[in-house]
């Protein structure tokens, strides 16, 4: 009799532990879900925000690059405009 | 930006360079994006990134041609472009204008002034770039 009630306590404790764990996992590292949806949560992990060293100066040579167009059909090389046209680069993402 | 493109496309090469997401779902998501249902996770492969870039360039009905930075963020890194930024490169391949990092430093009107000034000083006829 005493043995079975011990088992019962153990099982209940284990169950509670699992519940708490899963709730914590859902909330994630960046505060609660609600905070994140409101946009008030801080960036979850600092390392996800890239910090690229800002070293270029006006008058310096622009680093050359060759990138694919969004349809994947063409590549565009920055230096291909040299001596022809100035280039306006608009860097950005969707979000 | 669209207006800028239409006004200068005959004299200036203009490109949108799609770089890594600023506010992905698995990063620093912001409320405005949730409201507008602009929810993406940070792409892990070039295909994923190019898929989002495609959505971005077509949804916003951009007529400006779009380029995609590689998953190595090489161009992003070289230009410290994240999260958004404007640059003008002269005919000689040198930087004419460098905007501040966005969103605060992202100023199309400032870039346009710089572009107008550049075109005035360096008209197309003397395309040798100094």
Backbone of each chain as ProteinMPNN parsed JSONL, in Angstrom:
{"seq_chain_A": "XXXXXXXXXXXXXXXXXXXXXXXXXXXXXXXXXXXXXXXXXXXXXXXXXXXXXXXXXXXXXXXXXXXXXXXXXXXXXXXXXXXXXXXXXXXXXXX", "coords_chain_A": {"N_chain_A": [[0.831, -1.202, 0.0], [1.833, 1.268, 0.905], [3.984, 1.407, -0.694], [2.844, 1.633, -3.276], [1.714, 4.193, -3.181], [3.948, 5.755, -3.061], [5.015, 5.333, -5.588], [3.031, 6.534, -7.087], [3.324, 9.242, -6.358], [5.857, 9.682, -7.41], [5.374, 9.397, -10.16], [3.566, 11.495, -10.659], [5.171, 13.695, -10.032], [7.136, 13.488, -12.032], [5.544, 13.889, -14.277], [4.671, 16.546, -13.925], [7.137, 17.843, -14.139], [7.806, 17.409, -16.831], [5.754, 18.873, -18.052], [6.319, 21.54, -17.241], [8.788, 21.86, -18.449], [8.106, 21.731, -21.181], [6.486, 23.969, -21.503], [8.319, 25.974, -20.973], [10.033, 25.618, -23.101], [8.424, 26.334, -25.225], [8.143, 29.038, -24.843], [10.599, 29.97, -25.449], [13.873, 31.504, -25.991], [13.683, 34.25, -26.119], [12.021, 35.782, -24.341], [8.451, 35.852, -23.595], [6.002, 34.404, -25.824], [4.081, 36.281, -26.401], [5.361, 38.689, -25.942], [7.201, 38.616, -27.988], [5.601, 38.705, -30.228], [4.558, 41.189, -29.983], [6.753, 42.576, -30.555], [8.368, 43.543, -28.68], [10.187, 42.068, -27.497], [13.582, 41.379, -26.728], [16.4, 41.012, -28.973], [16.784, 37.598, -29.456], [19.23, 36.188, -29.364], [22.35, 37.544, -29.159], [24.288, 36.905, -31.008], [23.018, 36.441, -33.34], [22.65, 38.753, -34.627], [24.281, 40.239, -37.102], [27.448, 41.716, -36.897], [29.08, 43.558, -38.855], [32.215, 44.765, -39.735], [32.561, 48.163, -40.233], [34.154, 49.605, -42.546], [34.586, 50.87, -44.958], [35.252, 53.82, -46.89], [34.172, 56.973, -48.249], [35.373, 57.687, -51.478], [37.135, 55.638, -51.494], [38.033, 52.573, -53.181], [35.34, 50.717, -54.323], [34.435, 47.56, -53.055], [34.643, 44.873, -55.275], [32.109, 42.776, -56.691], [30.309, 39.835, -57.656], [27.163, 38.931, -58.396], [24.222, 36.861, -58.421], [21.241, 37.428, -60.321], [17.805, 37.806, -59.267], [16.158, 36.062, -60.661], [17.909, 34.157, -61.29], [19.091, 33.96, -63.735], [21.098, 35.538, -64.664], [24.369, 36.91, -64.012], [25.69, 39.671, -62.264], [28.324, 41.873, -62.424], [29.971, 44.172, -60.446], [32.186, 45.689, -61.314], [31.82, 45.73, -64.006], [30.553, 47.974, -64.786], [32.34, 49.913, -64.756], [33.787, 52.918, -65.862], [31.611, 53.329, -67.394], [28.895, 53.668, -66.242], [27.619, 55.243, -63.258], [26.813, 53.475, -60.201], [24.007, 52.705, -58.282], [23.476, 51.264, -55.249], [21.162, 49.425, -53.485], [20.831, 48.155, -50.528], [19.104, 45.633, -48.78], [16.482, 43.808, -46.979], [13.573, 41.652, -46.764], [12.186, 41.626, -44.338]], "CA_chain_A": [[0.0, 0.0, 0.0], [2.719, 2.411, 1.032], [4.852, 1.365, -1.884], [2.148, 2.132, -4.473], [1.528, 5.645, -3.089], [5.259, 6.325, -3.417], [5.081, 5.288, -7.049], [2.097, 7.537, -7.596], [3.983, 10.542, -6.171], [6.965, 9.776, -8.373], [4.816, 9.582, -11.506], [3.007, 12.846, -10.716], [6.306, 14.634, -10.077], [7.741, 13.398, -13.362], [4.595, 14.527, -15.199], [4.766, 17.998, -13.721], [8.426, 18.274, -14.652], [7.702, 17.426, -18.295], [4.878, 19.992, -18.406], [7.054, 22.796, -17.052], [9.827, 21.895, -19.483], [7.561, 22.02, -22.512], [6.044, 25.365, -21.495], [9.513, 26.818, -21.083], [10.565, 25.479, -24.458], [7.558, 27.103, -26.116], [8.386, 30.464, -24.689], [11.827, 30.27, -26.167], [14.855, 32.299, -25.271], [13.495, 35.699, -26.248], [10.84, 36.256, -23.639], [7.258, 35.085, -23.9], [5.491, 34.48, -27.195], [3.343, 37.534, -26.55], [6.368, 39.741, -26.057], [7.827, 38.561, -29.305], [4.623, 39.147, -31.212], [4.444, 42.639, -29.848], [7.98, 43.184, -31.021], [9.075, 44.184, -27.586], [11.219, 41.167, -27.01], [14.914, 41.744, -27.174], [16.909, 39.979, -29.87], [16.964, 36.416, -28.64], [20.642, 35.906, -29.128], [23.13, 38.628, -29.765], [25.126, 36.469, -32.122], [22.235, 36.386, -34.57], [22.732, 40.047, -35.276], [25.639, 40.323, -37.606], [28.131, 42.997, -36.756], [30.154, 43.583, -39.831], [33.034, 45.957, -39.513], [32.208, 49.222, -41.166], [35.478, 50.188, -42.792], [34.679, 51.579, -46.245], [35.118, 55.279, -46.84], [33.93, 57.646, -49.526], [36.625, 57.91, -52.187], [37.851, 54.358, -51.598], [37.549, 51.671, -54.211], [34.245, 49.864, -53.846], [34.772, 46.136, -53.243], [33.945, 44.296, -56.424], [31.351, 41.549, -56.42], [29.547, 39.269, -58.759], [26.013, 38.297, -57.771], [23.153, 36.372, -59.294], [19.965, 38.141, -60.294], [16.82, 37.038, -58.515], [15.633, 34.968, -61.497], [18.985, 33.189, -61.445], [19.487, 33.829, -65.138], [22.233, 36.387, -65.007], [25.169, 37.425, -62.917], [26.061, 41.06, -62.475], [29.588, 42.207, -61.775], [30.03, 45.616, -60.2], [33.227, 46.355, -62.102], [31.441, 45.797, -65.419], [30.029, 49.313, -65.078], [33.44, 50.874, -64.644], [33.982, 53.724, -67.064], [30.347, 53.46, -68.125], [27.818, 54.311, -65.49], [27.658, 55.083, -61.804], [25.931, 52.42, -59.721], [23.335, 52.915, -56.999], [23.202, 49.968, -54.615], [20.172, 49.504, -52.412], [20.899, 46.91, -49.758], [17.97, 45.47, -47.888], [15.819, 42.51, -46.954], [12.121, 41.746, -46.726], [11.698, 41.934, -42.997]], "C_chain_A": [[0.869, 1.257, 0.0], [3.617, 2.537, -0.215], [4.153, 1.981, -3.095], [1.933, 3.649, -4.404], [2.845, 6.37, -3.392], [5.419, 6.41, -4.933], [4.23, 6.392, -7.666], [2.727, 8.935, -7.518], [5.079, 10.733, -7.205], [6.449, 10.08, -9.773], [4.271, 10.991, -11.675], [4.127, 13.889, -10.824], [6.932, 14.661, -11.464], [6.865, 14.111, -14.394], [4.669, 16.036, -15.128], [6.038, 18.557, -14.344], [8.389, 18.416, -16.18], [6.861, 18.62, -18.756], [5.63, 21.318, -18.348], [8.093, 22.962, -18.149], [9.243, 22.321, -20.826], [7.05, 23.454, -22.595], [7.236, 26.294, -21.673], [10.083, 26.782, -22.497], [9.752, 26.307, -25.446], [7.845, 28.595, -26.04], [9.68, 30.897, -25.348], [12.717, 31.22, -25.389], [14.556, 33.8, -25.266], [12.273, 36.22, -25.538], [9.634, 35.47, -24.082], [6.832, 35.295, -25.35], [4.822, 35.834, -27.418], [4.306, 38.713, -26.708], [6.932, 39.781, -27.459], [6.872, 39.072, -30.374], [4.443, 40.656, -31.151], [5.695, 43.353, -30.348], [8.75, 43.858, -29.907], [10.161, 43.301, -27.008], [12.578, 41.622, -27.508], [15.393, 40.695, -28.158], [17.29, 38.765, -29.053], [18.427, 36.097, -28.357], [21.462, 36.924, -29.885], [23.88, 38.163, -31.007], [24.344, 36.371, -33.435], [22.254, 37.715, -35.312], [24.154, 40.234, -35.773], [26.226, 41.695, -37.337], [29.314, 42.982, -37.694], [30.93, 44.874, -39.648], [32.849, 46.957, -40.642], [33.463, 50.014, -41.493], [35.564, 51.013, -44.074], [34.515, 53.084, -46.068], [34.832, 55.819, -48.23], [35.282, 57.945, -50.172], [37.467, 56.647, -52.323], [37.262, 53.538, -52.733], [36.441, 50.792, -53.621], [34.612, 48.403, -54.067], [33.96, 45.534, -54.391], [33.159, 43.063, -55.981], [30.677, 41.073, -57.685], [28.396, 38.491, -58.129], [24.983, 37.883, -58.8], [21.929, 37.278, -59.205], [18.934, 37.209, -59.669], [16.219, 35.893, -59.346], [16.705, 33.915, -61.777], [19.549, 33.083, -62.853], [20.79, 34.545, -65.469], [23.099, 36.612, -63.785], [25.6, 38.837, -63.282], [27.346, 41.325, -61.706], [29.684, 43.72, -61.645], [31.016, 46.303, -61.14], [32.882, 46.433, -63.587], [30.878, 47.171, -65.796], [31.136, 50.359, -65.072], [33.657, 51.596, -65.975], [32.701, 53.94, -67.844], [29.31, 54.25, -67.343], [28.077, 54.226, -63.995], [26.633, 54.032, -61.375], [25.324, 52.809, -58.373], [22.982, 51.549, -56.436], [22.243, 50.166, -53.449], [20.202, 48.175, -51.675], [19.679, 46.812, -48.858], [17.432, 44.056, -47.89], [14.323, 42.731, -46.76], [11.633, 42.225, -45.361], [12.443, 43.12, -42.432]], "O_chain_A": [[0.668, 2.176, -0.793], [3.938, 3.629, -0.685], [4.757, 2.743, -3.85], [1.962, 4.324, -5.433], [2.835, 7.48, -3.924], [5.888, 7.41, -5.478], [4.629, 7.075, -8.609], [2.673, 9.707, -8.476], [5.215, 11.803, -7.799], [7.011, 10.912, -10.485], [4.483, 11.619, -12.713], [4.038, 14.836, -11.605], [7.223, 15.729, -12.003], [7.359, 14.832, -15.262], [4.724, 16.718, -16.151], [6.022, 19.605, -14.99], [8.871, 19.4, -16.741], [7.208, 19.295, -19.726], [5.583, 22.114, -19.285], [8.263, 24.046, -18.708], [9.811, 23.163, -21.522], [7.165, 24.091, -23.642], [7.176, 27.269, -22.422], [10.554, 27.794, -23.017], [10.296, 26.902, -26.376], [7.796, 29.311, -27.04], [9.833, 32.049, -25.753], [12.379, 31.677, -24.297], [15.137, 34.538, -24.47], [11.546, 37.04, -26.1], [9.759, 34.523, -24.859], [7.256, 36.245, -26.008], [4.971, 36.453, -28.472], [4.077, 39.615, -27.515], [7.115, 40.849, -28.042], [7.272, 39.776, -31.301], [4.203, 41.306, -32.169], [5.7, 44.569, -30.539], [9.666, 44.643, -30.152], [10.944, 43.718, -26.155], [12.693, 42.188, -28.595], [14.851, 39.59, -28.184], [18.027, 38.873, -28.073], [18.796, 35.774, -27.227], [21.289, 37.131, -31.085], [24.083, 38.935, -31.945], [24.933, 36.235, -34.508], [21.911, 37.781, -36.492], [25.097, 40.367, -34.993], [25.563, 42.713, -37.533], [30.389, 42.471, -37.38], [30.353, 45.939, -39.431], [32.966, 46.636, -41.824], [33.797, 50.977, -40.802], [36.514, 51.773, -44.257], [33.753, 53.555, -45.223], [35.193, 55.219, -49.243], [36.214, 58.396, -49.508], [38.384, 56.579, -53.142], [36.142, 53.779, -53.183], [36.602, 50.205, -52.552], [35.056, 48.04, -55.156], [32.739, 45.68, -54.449], [33.518, 42.4, -55.008], [30.504, 41.821, -58.647], [28.617, 37.513, -57.416], [24.878, 38.458, -59.883], [21.623, 37.824, -58.145], [19.147, 36.003, -59.553], [15.816, 34.871, -58.791], [16.435, 32.902, -62.423], [20.382, 32.222, -63.133], [21.485, 34.201, -66.424], [22.624, 36.518, -62.653], [25.84, 39.154, -64.447], [27.449, 41.047, -60.512], [29.499, 44.452, -62.617], [30.724, 47.363, -61.693], [33.566, 47.118, -64.347], [30.744, 47.492, -66.976], [30.9, 51.536, -65.348], [33.703, 50.987, -67.044], [32.697, 54.655, -68.846], [28.906, 55.346, -67.732], [28.676, 53.265, -63.513], [25.693, 53.739, -62.114], [26.036, 53.191, -57.445], [22.272, 50.77, -57.073], [22.487, 50.97, -52.549], [19.654, 47.182, -52.154], [19.27, 47.798, -48.245], [17.853, 43.212, -48.682], [13.869, 43.865, -46.61], [10.784, 43.11, -45.257], [12.175, 43.537, -41.305]]}, "seq_chain_B": "XXXXXXXXXXXXXXXXXXXXXXXXXXXXXXXXXXXXXXXXXXXXXXXXXXXXXXXXXXXXXXXXXXXXXXXXXXXXXXXXXXXXXXXXXXXXXXXXXXXXXXXXXXXXXXXXXXXXXXXXXXXXXXXXXX", "coords_chain_B": {"N_chain_B": [[12.039, 54.779, -53.766], [11.481, 53.475, -56.05], [10.65, 55.579, -57.681], [13.022, 56.959, -57.906], [14.452, 55.12, -59.355], [13.09, 55.111, -61.787], [13.584, 57.7, -62.616], [16.33, 57.801, -62.986], [17.316, 55.599, -64.302], [18.26, 55.507, -66.939], [20.718, 56.678, -66.856], [22.08, 55.703, -64.732], [23.208, 52.722, -63.203], [21.117, 50.72, -61.396], [20.585, 48.758, -58.57], [18.881, 46.488, -56.447], [20.154, 44.93, -53.684], [19.627, 41.992, -52.265], [19.921, 41.095, -48.997], [20.779, 39.283, -45.932], [17.99, 38.425, -43.819], [16.562, 40.896, -41.732], [14.744, 40.794, -39.653], [13.898, 38.03, -38.927], [11.646, 35.284, -38.231], [12.856, 33.508, -36.521], [14.645, 35.079, -35.292], [15.055, 38.327, -34.446], [12.127, 39.187, -34.238], [9.707, 41.56, -35.312], [6.805, 43.517, -34.408], [5.421, 44.883, -36.507], [5.963, 43.381, -38.799], [4.693, 41.0, -38.195], [2.035, 41.767, -38.157], [1.706, 42.419, -40.846], [2.021, 40.005, -41.907], [4.536, 39.251, -42.781], [6.499, 36.967, -42.487], [9.279, 35.159, -41.992], [11.696, 32.572, -41.686], [15.199, 32.691, -41.006], [16.896, 32.178, -43.963], [18.508, 29.079, -44.739], [19.745, 27.916, -46.833], [21.02, 28.665, -50.133], [19.016, 28.45, -51.997], [16.681, 28.736, -50.487], [17.049, 31.361, -49.657], [17.014, 32.68, -52.07], [14.456, 32.182, -52.814], [12.914, 33.677, -50.959], [13.874, 36.162, -51.624], [12.857, 36.411, -54.155], [10.114, 36.501, -53.644], [10.072, 38.858, -52.201], [10.963, 40.731, -54.125], [8.972, 40.556, -56.037], [6.511, 40.81, -54.679], [6.609, 43.393, -53.649], [6.384, 44.658, -55.919], [8.614, 45.574, -57.305], [10.377, 47.255, -59.774], [12.963, 47.571, -60.002], [15.953, 45.94, -60.732], [16.864, 42.935, -58.995], [19.485, 41.667, -57.009], [21.044, 38.838, -55.449], [22.634, 38.381, -52.432], [25.226, 36.106, -51.532], [25.014, 33.124, -49.463], [27.08, 33.261, -47.772], [27.189, 35.85, -47.029], [28.928, 37.651, -48.15], [29.09, 40.088, -49.647], [27.442, 41.737, -48.188], [28.941, 41.798, -45.84], [31.315, 43.018, -46.736], [30.412, 45.552, -47.343], [29.277, 46.391, -45.037], [26.479, 46.293, -44.849], [24.105, 45.557, -43.612], [21.248, 46.401, -41.554], [19.908, 47.662, -43.719], [21.018, 49.729, -46.427], [22.43, 52.415, -48.348], [24.436, 52.91, -51.237], [26.538, 54.717, -53.469], [28.373, 54.149, -56.315], [30.978, 55.413, -58.175], [31.834, 56.074, -61.678], [34.469, 55.499, -61.839], [34.76, 53.415, -60.162], [34.975, 53.982, -57.535], [33.819, 54.792, -54.207], [31.194, 57.015, -54.011], [29.095, 57.908, -52.547], [28.028, 57.091, -49.319], [25.609, 55.816, -47.442], [24.173, 55.943, -44.136], [23.822, 53.171, -41.783], [20.725, 51.379, -41.92], [17.679, 51.298, -39.922], [17.719, 54.04, -39.479], [19.712, 55.421, -40.83], [19.07, 55.166, -43.46], [18.498, 56.899, -46.174], [16.906, 57.841, -48.809], [16.464, 60.34, -50.079], [18.691, 61.825, -49.492], [20.623, 60.297, -50.763], [19.779, 60.656, -53.35], [20.281, 63.357, -53.764], [23.087, 63.313, -53.647], [23.565, 61.758, -55.864], [22.576, 63.318, -57.943], [24.288, 65.48, -57.798], [26.687, 64.209, -58.396], [26.247, 63.421, -61.043], [26.068, 65.871, -62.22], [28.604, 66.888, -61.881], [30.077, 64.98, -63.179], [29.362, 64.516, -66.084], [27.911, 62.332, -68.549], [29.374, 62.396, -70.936], [32.094, 62.699, -70.385], [33.054, 60.087, -69.67], [35.255, 58.813, -68.726], [35.907, 58.709, -66.087], [37.662, 60.279, -64.383]], "CA_chain_B": [[13.147, 54.14, -54.5], [10.922, 53.204, -57.367], [10.676, 56.851, -58.417], [14.441, 57.201, -58.172], [14.835, 54.191, -60.416], [12.52, 55.568, -63.06], [14.183, 58.97, -63.001], [17.771, 57.738, -63.262], [17.719, 54.301, -64.866], [18.977, 55.654, -68.204], [22.071, 57.177, -66.629], [22.684, 55.057, -63.575], [22.857, 51.32, -62.976], [20.522, 50.656, -60.063], [20.286, 47.389, -58.151], [18.576, 46.112, -55.077], [20.911, 43.744, -53.281], [18.913, 41.327, -51.179], [20.857, 40.512, -48.023], [20.108, 38.434, -44.936], [16.814, 38.998, -43.19], [16.818, 41.677, -40.527], [13.838, 40.42, -38.566], [13.27, 36.745, -39.198], [10.84, 34.699, -37.158], [13.748, 32.854, -35.567], [15.628, 36.038, -34.806], [14.465, 39.448, -33.743], [10.899, 39.485, -34.968], [9.063, 42.797, -34.858], [5.351, 43.522, -34.512], [4.937, 45.346, -37.811], [6.041, 42.276, -39.747], [3.681, 40.009, -37.828], [0.762, 42.317, -38.629], [1.625, 42.356, -42.312], [2.278, 38.602, -42.25], [5.833, 39.079, -43.421], [7.156, 36.125, -41.499], [10.197, 34.197, -42.582], [12.843, 32.201, -40.873], [16.44, 33.02, -41.708], [17.188, 31.09, -44.892], [19.711, 28.307, -44.435], [20.404, 27.551, -48.08], [20.91, 29.726, -51.134], [17.712, 28.297, -52.64], [15.704, 29.373, -49.602], [17.25, 32.795, -49.687], [16.602, 33.213, -53.363], [12.995, 32.102, -52.813], [12.413, 34.849, -50.239], [14.235, 37.333, -52.428], [11.905, 36.454, -55.271], [8.859, 36.982, -53.072], [10.323, 40.252, -51.846], [11.069, 41.577, -55.311], [7.727, 40.573, -56.799], [5.43, 41.317, -53.828], [6.685, 44.84, -53.537], [6.28, 45.14, -57.295], [9.807, 46.338, -57.623], [10.88, 47.084, -61.127], [14.42, 47.635, -59.896], [16.473, 44.562, -60.735], [17.329, 42.454, -57.69], [20.588, 40.711, -56.911], [21.002, 38.136, -54.161], [23.918, 38.133, -51.775], [25.424, 34.69, -51.238], [24.734, 32.742, -48.084], [28.255, 33.636, -46.978], [27.039, 37.276, -46.718], [30.207, 38.269, -48.5], [28.921, 41.48, -50.073], [26.901, 42.361, -46.984], [30.053, 42.007, -44.923], [32.254, 43.972, -47.32], [29.82, 46.89, -47.351], [28.598, 46.596, -43.753], [25.214, 46.758, -45.411], [22.968, 45.117, -42.825], [20.077, 45.755, -42.175], [19.764, 48.211, -45.065], [21.996, 50.792, -46.625], [22.559, 52.893, -49.727], [25.764, 53.275, -51.698], [26.705, 55.071, -54.874], [29.722, 53.879, -56.791], [31.237, 56.228, -59.357], [32.295, 55.378, -62.887], [35.84, 55.055, -61.607], [34.74, 52.275, -59.24], [35.171, 54.432, -56.154], [32.586, 55.12, -53.5], [30.827, 58.426, -54.101], [28.176, 58.165, -51.443], [27.807, 55.955, -48.426], [24.571, 56.153, -46.474], [24.318, 55.321, -42.828], [23.083, 51.914, -41.686], [19.299, 51.551, -41.683], [16.708, 52.129, -40.64], [17.879, 55.473, -39.26], [20.618, 56.025, -41.803], [18.599, 54.875, -44.819], [17.883, 58.152, -46.616], [16.874, 57.926, -50.271], [16.548, 61.708, -50.587], [20.095, 62.205, -49.365], [21.322, 59.588, -51.829], [19.408, 61.267, -54.625], [21.055, 64.609, -53.863], [24.466, 62.942, -53.96], [23.564, 61.237, -57.233], [22.383, 64.473, -58.832], [25.549, 66.215, -57.735], [27.696, 63.427, -59.111], [25.955, 63.461, -62.481], [26.351, 67.23, -62.672], [30.067, 67.022, -61.925], [30.648, 63.993, -64.098], [28.38, 64.181, -67.108], [28.196, 61.076, -69.264], [30.33, 62.581, -72.043], [33.456, 62.431, -69.916], [32.837, 58.844, -68.936], [36.519, 58.152, -68.4], [35.992, 58.579, -64.638], [38.868, 60.987, -63.945]], "C_chain_B": [[12.744, 53.88, -55.944], [10.999, 54.451, -58.269], [12.123, 57.193, -58.833], [14.903, 56.352, -59.355], [14.349, 54.7, -61.767], [13.2, 56.839, -63.549], [15.627, 58.823, -63.483], [18.22, 56.488, -64.019], [18.5, 54.416, -66.176], [20.426, 56.095, -68.011], [22.828, 56.412, -65.555], [22.264, 53.582, -63.52], [22.337, 51.212, -61.544], [20.142, 49.217, -59.732], [19.863, 47.335, -56.696], [19.436, 44.892, -54.776], [20.221, 43.152, -52.058], [19.919, 40.657, -50.248], [20.079, 39.761, -46.946], [18.973, 39.185, -44.241], [17.174, 39.734, -41.903], [15.988, 41.171, -39.35], [13.133, 39.098, -38.858], [12.508, 36.246, -37.974], [11.736, 34.078, -36.085], [14.854, 33.791, -35.081], [14.911, 37.107, -34.016], [13.22, 39.884, -34.506], [10.256, 40.76, -34.419], [7.572, 42.788, -35.194], [4.82, 43.895, -35.884], [4.937, 44.22, -38.839], [4.988, 41.223, -39.467], [2.32, 40.483, -38.345], [0.614, 42.18, -40.138], [1.908, 40.954, -42.839], [3.548, 38.421, -43.08], [6.693, 38.289, -42.445], [8.012, 35.075, -42.202], [11.22, 33.787, -41.549], [14.089, 32.532, -41.688], [16.784, 31.872, -42.661], [18.524, 30.406, -44.605], [20.444, 27.891, -45.708], [20.216, 28.679, -49.083], [19.554, 29.665, -51.824], [16.619, 28.972, -51.809], [15.819, 30.892, -49.682], [16.743, 33.368, -51.015], [15.076, 33.149, -53.511], [12.389, 33.32, -52.114], [12.699, 36.11, -51.043], [13.244, 37.523, -53.568], [10.564, 37.006, -54.788], [8.962, 38.474, -52.798], [10.279, 41.144, -53.085], [9.779, 41.612, -56.114], [6.571, 41.15, -55.977], [5.427, 42.832, -53.757], [6.607, 45.505, -54.914], [7.449, 46.04, -57.674], [10.147, 46.15, -59.085], [12.397, 47.203, -61.15], [14.961, 46.211, -59.892], [17.087, 44.183, -59.387], [18.493, 41.487, -57.841], [20.518, 40.05, -55.542], [22.407, 37.919, -53.638], [24.021, 36.642, -51.471], [25.169, 34.397, -49.77], [25.925, 33.045, -47.168], [28.218, 35.115, -46.568], [28.27, 38.099, -47.1], [30.067, 39.761, -48.827], [28.38, 42.316, -48.909], [28.037, 42.74, -46.03], [30.983, 43.1, -45.444], [31.728, 45.404, -47.234], [29.17, 47.246, -46.015], [27.167, 47.049, -44.011], [23.996, 46.491, -44.533], [22.526, 46.186, -41.827], [19.678, 46.375, -43.522], [20.635, 49.455, -45.199], [22.063, 51.167, -48.097], [24.012, 53.266, -50.033], [25.677, 53.78, -53.129], [28.168, 54.868, -55.228], [29.916, 54.651, -58.093], [31.706, 55.404, -60.545], [33.717, 54.862, -62.731], [35.911, 53.898, -60.606], [34.946, 52.672, -57.789], [33.849, 54.864, -55.524], [32.357, 56.627, -53.515], [29.98, 58.815, -52.897], [28.023, 56.9, -50.625], [26.779, 56.397, -47.401], [24.867, 55.503, -45.14], [23.561, 53.999, -42.797], [21.625, 52.179, -41.32], [18.896, 51.05, -40.321], [16.965, 53.626, -40.503], [18.7, 56.134, -40.369], [20.17, 55.874, -43.252], [17.823, 56.078, -45.352], [17.934, 58.307, -48.129], [17.031, 59.357, -50.793], [17.991, 62.224, -50.529], [20.922, 61.566, -50.485], [21.022, 60.235, -53.18], [20.172, 62.579, -54.832], [22.489, 64.312, -54.281], [24.581, 62.488, -55.414], [23.455, 62.379, -58.238], [23.681, 65.265, -58.94], [26.629, 65.509, -58.561], [27.498, 63.542, -60.611], [26.251, 64.853, -63.055], [27.861, 67.407, -62.857], [30.706, 66.109, -62.96], [29.627, 63.613, -65.158], [28.858, 63.007, -67.975], [29.259, 61.207, -70.355], [31.761, 62.276, -71.614], [33.44, 61.174, -69.058], [34.135, 58.131, -68.578], [36.727, 58.025, -66.895], [37.3, 59.108, -64.069], [40.137, 60.283, -64.384]], "O_chain_B": [[13.517, 54.034, -56.89], [11.361, 54.375, -59.443], [12.386, 57.647, -59.946], [15.64, 56.811, -60.227], [15.089, 54.717, -62.75], [13.373, 57.034, -64.752], [16.097, 59.622, -64.293], [19.401, 56.352, -64.339], [19.305, 53.543, -66.499], [21.261, 55.909, -68.896], [24.056, 56.468, -65.479], [21.104, 53.248, -63.764], [23.034, 51.572, -60.595], [19.465, 48.545, -60.51], [20.405, 48.032, -55.838], [19.437, 43.928, -55.54], [20.231, 43.731, -50.972], [20.668, 39.77, -50.656], [18.86, 39.621, -47.04], [19.002, 40.408, -44.1], [17.976, 39.261, -41.098], [16.455, 41.124, -38.212], [11.913, 39.06, -39.018], [12.699, 36.719, -36.854], [11.419, 34.116, -34.897], [15.863, 33.351, -34.532], [14.236, 36.816, -33.028], [13.254, 40.819, -35.307], [10.264, 41.001, -33.212], [7.14, 42.134, -36.143], [3.869, 43.284, -36.37], [4.02, 44.117, -39.654], [4.45, 40.617, -40.393], [1.55, 39.698, -38.9], [-0.464, 41.865, -40.643], [2.019, 40.737, -44.046], [3.622, 37.561, -43.957], [7.492, 38.843, -41.691], [7.5, 34.214, -42.919], [11.567, 34.557, -40.653], [14.032, 32.637, -42.913], [16.945, 30.731, -42.228], [19.521, 31.049, -44.279], [21.627, 27.554, -45.665], [19.357, 29.543, -48.906], [18.999, 30.698, -52.197], [15.757, 29.675, -52.336], [14.819, 31.605, -49.764], [16.115, 34.426, -51.045], [14.478, 33.948, -54.232], [11.449, 33.926, -52.63], [11.864, 37.011, -51.127], [12.85, 38.642, -53.896], [9.959, 37.862, -55.434], [8.06, 39.247, -53.121], [9.629, 42.19, -53.083], [9.512, 42.595, -56.804], [5.744, 41.893, -56.506], [4.375, 43.469, -53.799], [6.741, 46.721, -55.055], [7.286, 47.104, -58.271], [10.201, 45.024, -59.58], [13.038, 46.968, -62.175], [14.483, 45.368, -59.133], [17.738, 44.996, -58.731], [18.479, 40.603, -58.697], [19.997, 40.631, -54.589], [23.258, 37.345, -54.318], [23.015, 35.993, -51.184], [25.115, 35.305, -48.941], [25.787, 33.081, -45.945], [29.101, 35.584, -45.849], [28.599, 39.099, -46.462], [30.837, 40.587, -48.336], [28.81, 43.447, -48.684], [28.082, 43.847, -45.494], [31.389, 43.992, -44.699], [32.5, 46.35, -47.073], [28.571, 48.315, -45.891], [26.707, 48.053, -43.466], [22.962, 47.138, -44.699], [23.402, 46.853, -41.275], [19.157, 45.668, -44.384], [20.941, 50.134, -44.219], [21.789, 50.35, -48.976], [24.713, 53.851, -49.207], [24.84, 53.323, -53.907], [29.071, 55.347, -54.542], [29.099, 54.545, -59.008], [31.942, 54.201, -60.435], [34.123, 53.912, -63.4], [37.001, 53.455, -60.245], [35.077, 51.815, -56.914], [32.901, 55.245, -56.211], [33.209, 57.407, -53.091], [30.13, 59.891, -52.318], [27.906, 55.797, -51.158], [27.059, 57.268, -46.577], [25.716, 54.617, -45.039], [22.748, 53.729, -43.681], [21.319, 53.07, -40.527], [19.705, 50.431, -39.629], [16.482, 54.408, -41.323], [18.417, 57.256, -40.788], [20.815, 56.391, -44.164], [16.648, 56.263, -45.033], [18.901, 58.846, -48.668], [17.659, 59.571, -51.83], [18.44, 62.962, -51.407], [21.797, 62.202, -51.073], [21.896, 60.346, -54.039], [20.646, 62.869, -55.93], [23.039, 64.975, -55.16], [25.557, 62.79, -56.101], [24.153, 62.401, -59.252], [24.105, 65.661, -60.026], [27.373, 66.136, -59.315], [28.454, 63.734, -61.362], [26.632, 64.992, -64.217], [28.326, 67.986, -63.838], [31.744, 66.431, -63.538], [29.085, 62.508, -65.132], [30.054, 62.746, -68.099], [29.96, 60.243, -70.662], [32.538, 61.682, -72.361], [33.772, 61.205, -67.873], [34.113, 56.97, -68.169], [37.629, 57.309, -66.46], [37.972, 58.395, -63.323], [41.236, 60.754, -64.093]]}, "name": "protein", "num_of_chains": 2, "seq": "XXXXXXXXXXXXXXXXXXXXXXXXXXXXXXXXXXXXXXXXXXXXXXXXXXXXXXXXXXXXXXXXXXXXXXXXXXXXXXXXXXXXXXXXXXXXXXXXXXXXXXXXXXXXXXXXXXXXXXXXXXXXXXXXXXXXXXXXXXXXXXXXXXXXXXXXXXXXXXXXXXXXXXXXXXXXXXXXXXXXXXXXXXXXXXXXXXXXXXXXXXXXXXXXXXXXXXXXXXXXXXXXX"}
